[in-house]
């Protein structure tokens, strides 16, 4: 059988609650993610839904090792991610990218669009100079922006345009997996439809797999092959 792209097994993330002025001691724990198991196949979209505070965003960050889990296993193409150092994770980060929920807070306001999208390619040694600029402008075109936006700052764009910049940044390294953490929740309804359709078109063009987090069940139904429901840090239901 084909190796799943992503296997999450019994992942737990607890945050300690501490008290005390001179000597801190643990008085409780926030069970943000409490034993989650998921599987994502190549080319598939898994929708993840649940009420605010149920642990969806924490799970996304834990899968990418942005927040190390308390326990459990995360395997990407059969390779274990938990416990790897930053140096060991670096080549794998090219294959896993994230679209963040807030298009205003997720872009560095001091960097131009060309730097925001081009830095990942430069850091991983994929392009530089004129070739880097050409690739960035090509990505801008693919996500519905103009090449001349290359030298602008994030504050010069609307919310929908900023989210397109975030999508272009996620695509810069040609990943296999994109985790989309509520990518349309901060946008107007008309813009939401444009972004969702863009994500579907890009999935077909690049053969992407999505872990797609959302509150809007209509969007989830439109995007997803399977849906998992989270409640209080656990996956309580999963179905087509």
C-alpha beads as a LAMMPS data file, in Angstrom:
LAMMPS data file: protein, C-alpha beads

240 atoms
239 bonds

1 atom types
1 bond types

-500.0 500.0 xlo xhi
-500.0 500.0 ylo yhi
-500.0 500.0 zlo zhi

Masses

1 110.0

Atoms # bond

1 1 1 0.000 0.000 0.000
2 1 1 1.072 3.587 -0.631
3 1 1 2.765 5.246 2.350
4 1 1 0.492 7.991 3.745
5 1 1 1.866 11.487 3.359
6 1 1 1.158 12.312 7.008
7 1 1 0.505 10.008 9.974
8 1 1 -0.340 11.567 13.341
9 1 1 -0.558 9.019 16.162
10 1 1 -1.698 9.759 19.747
11 1 1 -0.296 13.304 19.710
12 1 1 -0.586 15.104 23.044
13 1 1 0.212 18.735 23.853
14 1 1 -0.350 19.943 27.411
15 1 1 0.566 23.414 28.663
16 1 1 1.449 23.629 32.387
17 1 1 -0.319 26.143 34.662
18 1 1 2.173 27.441 37.232
19 1 1 1.761 29.396 40.443
20 1 1 4.145 30.975 42.927
21 1 1 6.315 34.083 43.111
22 1 1 9.692 32.856 44.359
23 1 1 9.357 29.145 43.593
24 1 1 6.993 28.214 40.781
25 1 1 5.129 24.953 40.960
26 1 1 2.658 23.335 38.595
27 1 1 -0.964 23.570 39.736
28 1 1 -2.674 22.196 36.630
29 1 1 -2.478 21.604 32.906
30 1 1 -4.292 22.871 29.823
31 1 1 -4.967 19.798 27.680
32 1 1 -4.881 21.600 24.327
33 1 1 -4.366 18.412 22.270
34 1 1 -5.175 15.174 24.053
35 1 1 -4.356 12.077 22.009
36 1 1 -5.127 12.927 18.362
37 1 1 -4.588 10.449 15.516
38 1 1 -5.017 11.402 11.841
39 1 1 -3.889 10.145 8.435
40 1 1 -3.572 12.196 5.248
41 1 1 -2.922 10.642 1.850
42 1 1 -1.097 12.300 -1.031
43 1 1 -3.305 14.642 -3.068
44 1 1 -6.076 14.576 -0.443
45 1 1 -7.744 17.339 1.560
46 1 1 -8.643 16.585 5.170
47 1 1 -10.977 19.152 6.703
48 1 1 -10.561 19.806 10.434
49 1 1 -13.492 21.460 12.213
50 1 1 -14.403 22.248 15.805
51 1 1 -15.361 25.085 18.122
52 1 1 -12.930 27.846 19.080
53 1 1 -10.408 26.670 21.669
54 1 1 -10.726 22.954 20.911
55 1 1 -7.049 22.651 19.891
56 1 1 -7.081 22.883 16.083
57 1 1 -4.359 25.538 15.737
58 1 1 -2.200 23.910 18.422
59 1 1 -2.464 20.592 16.555
60 1 1 -1.390 22.283 13.298
61 1 1 1.667 23.855 14.927
62 1 1 2.496 20.581 16.668
63 1 1 2.397 18.633 13.391
64 1 1 4.927 21.054 11.871
65 1 1 7.040 20.935 15.068
66 1 1 6.663 24.692 15.552
67 1 1 5.408 23.638 18.995
68 1 1 6.974 20.348 20.113
69 1 1 4.381 17.800 21.330
70 1 1 4.317 16.461 24.890
71 1 1 4.110 12.938 23.467
72 1 1 2.999 10.997 20.400
73 1 1 4.267 10.433 16.872
74 1 1 4.174 12.546 13.685
75 1 1 5.441 10.778 10.578
76 1 1 5.884 12.516 7.206
77 1 1 6.327 10.086 4.287
78 1 1 7.229 7.447 6.855
79 1 1 9.878 9.575 8.602
80 1 1 9.441 10.452 12.270
81 1 1 9.509 14.206 12.994
82 1 1 9.157 14.228 16.783
83 1 1 12.516 14.548 18.508
84 1 1 14.433 15.817 15.467
85 1 1 16.710 18.833 15.873
86 1 1 16.225 22.059 13.908
87 1 1 19.080 21.022 11.626
88 1 1 17.478 17.633 10.942
89 1 1 14.064 19.208 10.306
90 1 1 15.360 21.824 7.874
91 1 1 15.294 19.688 4.671
92 1 1 11.826 18.413 5.633
93 1 1 10.483 21.951 6.094
94 1 1 10.671 22.414 2.318
95 1 1 7.953 19.766 2.002
96 1 1 5.632 21.149 4.719
97 1 1 4.327 24.699 4.779
98 1 1 1.591 26.623 6.586
99 1 1 -0.935 29.304 5.649
100 1 1 -1.668 31.237 8.833
101 1 1 -5.064 32.415 10.021
102 1 1 -4.384 36.150 10.268
103 1 1 -3.225 37.728 6.980
104 1 1 -2.331 40.927 8.855
105 1 1 -0.117 39.462 11.609
106 1 1 1.573 36.711 9.575
107 1 1 3.488 39.036 7.210
108 1 1 6.517 41.035 8.352
109 1 1 5.493 44.723 7.946
110 1 1 9.143 45.781 7.444
111 1 1 9.751 43.508 4.459
112 1 1 8.679 43.986 0.883
113 1 1 6.560 41.312 -0.808
114 1 1 9.531 40.158 -2.889
115 1 1 11.521 39.466 0.289
116 1 1 8.620 37.739 2.079
117 1 1 8.110 35.246 -0.761
118 1 1 11.737 35.047 -1.889
119 1 1 13.448 34.514 1.486
120 1 1 12.447 30.813 1.753
121 1 1 13.924 30.090 -1.692
122 1 1 17.109 31.972 -0.846
123 1 1 17.498 30.286 2.566
124 1 1 17.162 26.832 1.001
125 1 1 19.524 27.680 -1.855
126 1 1 16.931 27.255 -4.612
127 1 1 17.392 30.588 -6.392
128 1 1 19.098 33.966 -6.214
129 1 1 19.492 37.224 -8.113
130 1 1 17.446 37.638 -11.286
131 1 1 16.193 34.037 -11.155
132 1 1 14.804 34.610 -7.654
133 1 1 12.953 37.723 -8.786
134 1 1 11.530 35.866 -11.805
135 1 1 10.271 33.011 -9.633
136 1 1 8.661 35.364 -7.108
137 1 1 6.902 37.330 -9.842
138 1 1 5.690 34.064 -11.384
139 1 1 4.220 33.036 -8.005
140 1 1 2.545 36.430 -7.634
141 1 1 0.938 35.922 -11.029
142 1 1 -0.255 32.409 -10.097
143 1 1 -2.049 33.649 -6.983
144 1 1 -3.772 36.509 -8.800
145 1 1 -1.433 39.408 -7.995
146 1 1 0.618 41.546 -10.381
147 1 1 4.420 41.300 -10.867
148 1 1 4.806 44.995 -9.987
149 1 1 3.590 44.189 -6.441
150 1 1 7.098 42.769 -5.868
151 1 1 8.398 45.988 -4.258
152 1 1 5.367 46.891 -2.151
153 1 1 4.917 46.501 1.620
154 1 1 2.100 44.438 3.216
155 1 1 0.242 47.514 4.531
156 1 1 -0.436 48.542 0.925
157 1 1 -2.701 45.521 0.347
158 1 1 -6.234 44.481 1.327
159 1 1 -6.893 41.450 3.542
160 1 1 -7.600 39.173 0.588
161 1 1 -4.446 40.297 -1.207
162 1 1 -2.363 39.712 1.936
163 1 1 -3.709 36.182 2.212
164 1 1 -2.704 35.619 -1.431
165 1 1 0.825 36.729 -0.478
166 1 1 0.747 34.184 2.364
167 1 1 -0.338 31.478 -0.085
168 1 1 2.467 32.440 -2.494
169 1 1 4.977 32.206 0.379
170 1 1 3.653 28.734 1.270
171 1 1 4.069 27.641 -2.375
172 1 1 7.571 29.087 -2.781
173 1 1 9.367 25.823 -1.908
174 1 1 6.926 23.608 -3.874
175 1 1 5.828 21.616 -0.789
176 1 1 3.851 18.374 -0.748
177 1 1 1.775 19.355 2.322
178 1 1 0.142 22.670 3.167
179 1 1 -1.569 23.171 6.505
180 1 1 -4.159 25.917 6.069
181 1 1 -5.180 27.229 9.507
182 1 1 -8.508 28.981 8.889
183 1 1 -7.144 30.770 5.799
184 1 1 -10.444 32.518 4.995
185 1 1 -11.966 33.263 8.420
186 1 1 -10.639 36.859 8.545
187 1 1 -11.871 37.701 5.036
188 1 1 -15.121 39.019 3.543
189 1 1 -17.506 36.415 2.100
190 1 1 -16.853 37.429 -1.524
191 1 1 -13.096 37.239 -1.003
192 1 1 -13.439 33.883 0.810
193 1 1 -14.845 32.305 -2.349
194 1 1 -11.913 33.616 -4.431
195 1 1 -9.318 32.236 -1.984
196 1 1 -11.043 28.820 -1.683
197 1 1 -11.251 28.454 -5.462
198 1 1 -7.610 29.541 -5.764
199 1 1 -6.565 26.856 -3.258
200 1 1 -8.434 24.183 -5.207
201 1 1 -6.874 25.269 -8.514
202 1 1 -3.378 25.256 -6.967
203 1 1 -3.992 21.780 -5.519
204 1 1 -4.720 20.411 -8.980
205 1 1 -1.791 22.258 -10.551
206 1 1 0.862 21.296 -7.980
207 1 1 -0.549 18.011 -6.607
208 1 1 -0.821 19.432 -3.079
209 1 1 -2.260 17.807 0.026
210 1 1 -4.129 20.039 2.478
211 1 1 -4.959 19.848 6.149
212 1 1 -7.698 22.471 5.967
213 1 1 -8.931 24.044 9.207
214 1 1 -12.157 26.057 9.070
215 1 1 -15.331 26.999 10.957
216 1 1 -17.556 27.398 7.894
217 1 1 -18.994 23.960 7.128
218 1 1 -19.946 25.077 3.612
219 1 1 -16.287 25.855 2.876
220 1 1 -15.219 22.540 4.449
221 1 1 -17.688 20.596 2.309
222 1 1 -16.485 22.400 -0.823
223 1 1 -12.797 21.728 -0.103
224 1 1 -12.538 18.404 1.702
225 1 1 -12.378 14.729 0.790
226 1 1 -12.707 13.743 4.459
227 1 1 -13.667 15.681 7.603
228 1 1 -12.434 15.227 11.188
229 1 1 -14.262 16.880 14.096
230 1 1 -12.298 18.035 17.168
231 1 1 -13.769 18.635 20.614
232 1 1 -11.801 19.414 23.793
233 1 1 -8.483 18.350 22.280
234 1 1 -9.694 15.059 20.797
235 1 1 -10.911 13.909 17.383
236 1 1 -14.441 12.683 18.161
237 1 1 -15.593 11.882 14.626
238 1 1 -14.102 11.298 11.179
239 1 1 -15.942 10.518 7.946
240 1 1 -16.069 11.251 4.174

Bonds

1 1 1 2
2 1 2 3
3 1 3 4
4 1 4 5
5 1 5 6
6 1 6 7
7 1 7 8
8 1 8 9
9 1 9 10
10 1 10 11
11 1 11 12
12 1 12 13
13 1 13 14
14 1 14 15
15 1 15 16
16 1 16 17
17 1 17 18
18 1 18 19
19 1 19 20
20 1 20 21
21 1 21 22
22 1 22 23
23 1 23 24
24 1 24 25
25 1 25 26
26 1 26 27
27 1 27 28
28 1 28 29
29 1 29 30
30 1 30 31
31 1 31 32
32 1 32 33
33 1 33 34
34 1 34 35
35 1 35 36
36 1 36 37
37 1 37 38
38 1 38 39
39 1 39 40
40 1 40 41
41 1 41 42
42 1 42 43
43 1 43 44
44 1 44 45
45 1 45 46
46 1 46 47
47 1 47 48
48 1 48 49
49 1 49 50
50 1 50 51
51 1 51 52
52 1 52 53
53 1 53 54
54 1 54 55
55 1 55 56
56 1 56 57
57 1 57 58
58 1 58 59
59 1 59 60
60 1 60 61
61 1 61 62
62 1 62 63
63 1 63 64
64 1 64 65
65 1 65 66
66 1 66 67
67 1 67 68
68 1 68 69
69 1 69 70
70 1 70 71
71 1 71 72
72 1 72 73
73 1 73 74
74 1 74 75
75 1 75 76
76 1 76 77
77 1 77 78
78 1 78 79
79 1 79 80
80 1 80 81
81 1 81 82
82 1 82 83
83 1 83 84
84 1 84 85
85 1 85 86
86 1 86 87
87 1 87 88
88 1 88 89
89 1 89 90
90 1 90 91
91 1 91 92
92 1 92 93
93 1 93 94
94 1 94 95
95 1 95 96
96 1 96 97
97 1 97 98
98 1 98 99
99 1 99 100
100 1 100 101
101 1 101 102
102 1 102 103
103 1 103 104
104 1 104 105
105 1 105 106
106 1 106 107
107 1 107 108
108 1 108 109
109 1 109 110
110 1 110 111
111 1 111 112
112 1 112 113
113 1 113 114
114 1 114 115
115 1 115 116
116 1 116 117
117 1 117 118
118 1 118 119
119 1 119 120
120 1 120 121
121 1 121 122
122 1 122 123
123 1 123 124
124 1 124 125
125 1 125 126
126 1 126 127
127 1 127 128
128 1 128 129
129 1 129 130
130 1 130 131
131 1 131 132
132 1 132 133
133 1 133 134
134 1 134 135
135 1 135 136
136 1 136 137
137 1 137 138
138 1 138 139
139 1 139 140
140 1 140 141
141 1 141 142
142 1 142 143
143 1 143 144
144 1 144 145
145 1 145 146
146 1 146 147
147 1 147 148
148 1 148 149
149 1 149 150
150 1 150 151
151 1 151 152
152 1 152 153
153 1 153 154
154 1 154 155
155 1 155 156
156 1 156 157
157 1 157 158
158 1 158 159
159 1 159 160
160 1 160 161
161 1 161 162
162 1 162 163
163 1 163 164
164 1 164 165
165 1 165 166
166 1 166 167
167 1 167 168
168 1 168 169
169 1 169 170
170 1 170 171
171 1 171 172
172 1 172 173
173 1 173 174
174 1 174 175
175 1 175 176
176 1 176 177
177 1 177 178
178 1 178 179
179 1 179 180
180 1 180 181
181 1 181 182
182 1 182 183
183 1 183 184
184 1 184 185
185 1 185 186
186 1 186 187
187 1 187 188
188 1 188 189
189 1 189 190
190 1 190 191
191 1 191 192
192 1 192 193
193 1 193 194
194 1 194 195
195 1 195 196
196 1 196 197
197 1 197 198
198 1 198 199
199 1 199 200
200 1 200 201
201 1 201 202
202 1 202 203
203 1 203 204
204 1 204 205
205 1 205 206
206 1 206 207
207 1 207 208
208 1 208 209
209 1 209 210
210 1 210 211
211 1 211 212
212 1 212 213
213 1 213 214
214 1 214 215
215 1 215 216
216 1 216 217
217 1 217 218
218 1 218 219
219 1 219 220
220 1 220 221
221 1 221 222
222 1 222 223
223 1 223 224
224 1 224 225
225 1 225 226
226 1 226 227
227 1 227 228
228 1 228 229
229 1 229 230
230 1 230 231
231 1 231 232
232 1 232 233
233 1 233 234
234 1 234 235
235 1 235 236
236 1 236 237
237 1 237 238
238 1 238 239
239 1 239 240
